[in-house]
Amino acid sequence: MLRVQRFLCRRRTARCAANRSAGFTLLEVLVALGVLALTMAAVIRAVGSYTGNQAYLRDRTLAVWVARNVLAEQQLEAAWPGVGELKGTADMGQREWQWLARVTQTEEAELRRLDVEVQLADVDDTRPLAVLSGFLWQPPASGAQN
């Protein structure tokens, strides 16, 4: 039987070659699956990293907005804040944020520095997500005119 097949394959070489290369071997399939698995693992890892970075950047952006709001509120206040610390919470982006504002005296008597640190209220991490500094001018006396 084998002799007959060889004889027929010699006469029809193109057809025999097509029959031999009609499919993949098991080894080729396993190598292809291994390459595919490595590629998919790399893609999944990259997507996970992107998602984590996106969440961190969203939190940092919201923390900066909270810090800017605190600084703007203090600049608009009629009362001159004393040197020390101010604490509070704010809601932004459907989350609660803690802020700490340190008021320090500068070399100018009518100017104080305000450093605002913001972090998430429900996280135990003590590092702030945002730190913003600004300056406060002493408001004019209530009877003073320009």
BATI-756914 format. One record per residue (C-alpha): residue number from 1; x, y, z. Coordinates in nm, 3 decimals. Layout:
N
 num       x       y       z
 NUM       X       Y       Z
...
! end
This chain:
146
 num       x       y       z
   1   0.000   0.000   0.000
   2   0.282   0.236   0.085
   3   0.448   0.166  -0.249
   4   0.130   0.254  -0.432
   5   0.101   0.585  -0.250
   6   0.463   0.672  -0.327
   7   0.412   0.582  -0.690
   8   0.100   0.795  -0.715
   9   0.266   1.086  -0.535
  10   0.556   1.081  -0.781
  11   0.316   1.116  -1.070
  12   0.109   1.390  -0.905
  13   0.369   1.587  -0.710
  14   0.168   1.905  -0.681
  15  -0.131   1.725  -0.532
  16   0.083   1.529  -0.284
  17   0.261   1.845  -0.171
  18  -0.076   2.011  -0.114
  19  -0.194   1.716   0.094
  20   0.120   1.725   0.312
  21   0.086   2.099   0.389
  22  -0.289   2.108   0.433
  23  -0.277   2.146   0.814
  24  -0.065   2.241   1.113
  25   0.121   2.001   1.332
  26   0.045   1.975   1.700
  27   0.377   2.142   1.783
  28   0.297   2.440   1.560
  29  -0.043   2.481   1.723
  30   0.108   2.465   2.073
  31   0.374   2.725   1.987
  32   0.107   2.954   1.841
  33  -0.107   2.916   2.155
  34   0.196   2.992   2.374
  35   0.270   3.312   2.179
  36  -0.096   3.412   2.197
  37  -0.105   3.350   2.572
  38   0.204   3.566   2.630
  39   0.062   3.843   2.414
  40  -0.272   3.839   2.593
  41  -0.101   3.845   2.933
  42   0.097   4.152   2.827
  43  -0.217   4.326   2.701
  44  -0.408   4.251   3.021
  45  -0.120   4.381   3.231
  46  -0.099   4.701   3.026
  47  -0.474   4.761   3.055
  48  -0.461   4.703   3.430
  49  -0.172   4.946   3.467
  50  -0.356   5.207   3.259
  51  -0.669   5.168   3.471
  52  -0.472   5.209   3.794
  53  -0.295   5.519   3.663
  54  -0.623   5.668   3.544
  55  -0.780   5.628   3.888
  56  -0.473   5.780   4.059
  57  -0.471   6.079   3.821
  58  -0.846   6.131   3.874
  59  -0.793   6.139   4.252
  60  -0.498   6.378   4.220
  61  -0.700   6.611   3.997
  62  -0.992   6.617   4.240
  63  -0.753   6.676   4.532
  64  -0.601   6.977   4.355
  65  -0.950   7.115   4.296
  66  -1.033   7.076   4.666
  67  -0.708   7.253   4.760
  68  -0.784   7.539   4.519
  69  -1.133   7.572   4.665
  70  -0.995   7.588   5.020
  71  -0.737   7.848   4.919
  72  -0.999   8.056   4.735
  73  -1.239   8.039   5.032
  74  -0.966   8.159   5.268
  75  -0.871   8.442   5.031
  76  -1.235   8.554   5.015
  77  -1.290   8.535   5.392
  78  -1.329   8.869   5.563
  79  -1.157   8.738   5.877
  80  -0.776   8.735   5.892
  81  -0.671   8.379   5.986
  82  -0.434   8.337   6.276
  83  -0.106   8.151   6.248
  84  -0.165   7.779   6.299
  85  -0.364   7.498   6.139
  86  -0.712   7.483   5.993
  87  -0.881   7.147   5.925
  88  -1.192   7.049   5.740
  89  -1.362   6.817   5.495
  90  -1.505   6.873   5.150
  91  -1.714   6.671   4.905
  92  -1.588   6.655   4.549
  93  -1.645   6.391   4.282
  94  -1.880   6.187   4.502
  95  -1.599   6.137   4.756
  96  -1.513   6.294   5.088
  97  -1.177   6.471   5.121
  98  -0.985   6.588   5.428
  99  -0.782   6.904   5.407
 100  -0.528   7.059   5.639
 101  -0.424   7.422   5.593
 102  -0.114   7.555   5.769
 103  -0.104   7.932   5.810
 104   0.242   8.080   5.864
 105   0.360   8.438   5.900
 106   0.587   8.575   5.628
 107   0.846   8.853   5.652
 108   0.577   9.098   5.542
 109   0.349   9.189   5.830
 110   0.039   9.206   5.607
 111   0.102   8.877   5.426
 112   0.055   8.519   5.543
 113   0.133   8.193   5.367
 114  -0.126   7.918   5.342
 115  -0.018   7.559   5.262
 116  -0.312   7.327   5.190
 117  -0.272   6.947   5.196
 118  -0.557   6.726   5.072
 119  -0.613   6.351   5.104
 120  -0.904   6.112   5.084
 121  -1.103   6.089   5.407
 122  -1.158   5.712   5.389
 123  -0.794   5.612   5.322
 124  -0.539   5.543   5.597
 125  -0.249   5.672   5.384
 126  -0.099   5.981   5.550
 127   0.058   6.117   5.232
 128  -0.145   6.398   5.076
 129  -0.259   6.364   4.715
 130  -0.222   6.737   4.659
 131  -0.031   7.022   4.822
 132  -0.103   7.380   4.722
 133   0.048   7.701   4.857
 134  -0.089   8.051   4.840
 135  -0.073   8.386   5.013
 136  -0.331   8.588   5.203
 137  -0.328   8.965   5.229
 138  -0.456   9.119   5.548
 139  -0.801   9.258   5.477
 140  -0.839   9.632   5.523
 141  -0.986   9.756   5.847
 142  -1.364   9.784   5.835
 143  -1.356  10.166   5.853
 144  -1.073  10.216   5.603
 145  -1.145  10.360   5.258
 146  -0.936  10.358   4.939
! end
